[in-house]
Amino acid sequence: MRGGKGSLEALIRELKVEPGGTTGDLTFSLETVACLGTCFLAPVIMIDHDYYGKLTPKRAVDALKKYSAKAKKEEV
């Protein structure tokens, strides 16, 4: 939807997991859905309870990296 394919492909590359899968460290699961109720933000992802919209592949990966850094801090 509205360029979502490119963002999805970028997330697949970054996470090294296909839709429906979970990363080896169990930090992220990647799911595709038809609707998050935020069409005006499409394409959009939700991480935890936060929405990121009007994505480009770079913006999708940048949003993901914020949570990757947070997860690493919590491990320490």
N, C-alpha and C positions, 0 to 999 in steps of 0.2 A: 504494500500500500504506500503510495506517495514516496517512493524511494526507500522503503523499508528493507528491500532485499539486500542492498549494499551494506546497510548497517548490520543486518543479521549475519552476513558473510564475514564482516569485520569481527563481530563478537565470536563467531565460530573459530576464526583463526586465533584470536587472542586467548580464548578459554581452552582451545584444543579439545572441544567437545561438540557433538552434534545436538540439535534440538531434541529434547527428551532426556538428555544425559546430564550427568553431574561431574564436576571436575574431580580429579583424583584426590585432592585434599578436602573434598566435601564442602568447599566454601561456596561454590556457585552451582546452580542448576539452570539450564537454559530451556525455556519453554516458549512456544509460540502460541498466541491466542488470537482469536478473531477480533476481540474488542476489549478495551480497558475503559471504555466510556469517555475517552478523551480525543475524539476524532479531530478536534480543532488543533491538537498538538502533533498529529501524525507526521511522520512515524514516531512512535513513542516506546520507551521501555520503562519498566518498573523494577527498581532494585530496592529490596526491603520494602518500605512503604513510600518510597520517593519516586516521583515521576520525572522523566527527562524527555522532552519533546522536541519536535522539529529537528530530528536527528540527521546527522551526516555520519558516515562511518567513523570519522575522527571523533566527533562529539560522543558517539556511543562508547567508544573505547576509553575516552577520557573520563566519562562518568564511571565506568567500570573500575578504572584504576584508582579512583578515590576509595572505593570499597576494598580493593586489594590491599592498599596501604593500611587501611583501618584494621583489616583482618590480621595483617602481619604484626601490627602494634599490639593487638590483643593476645597474640601468641606468647609474647615476651613476659 
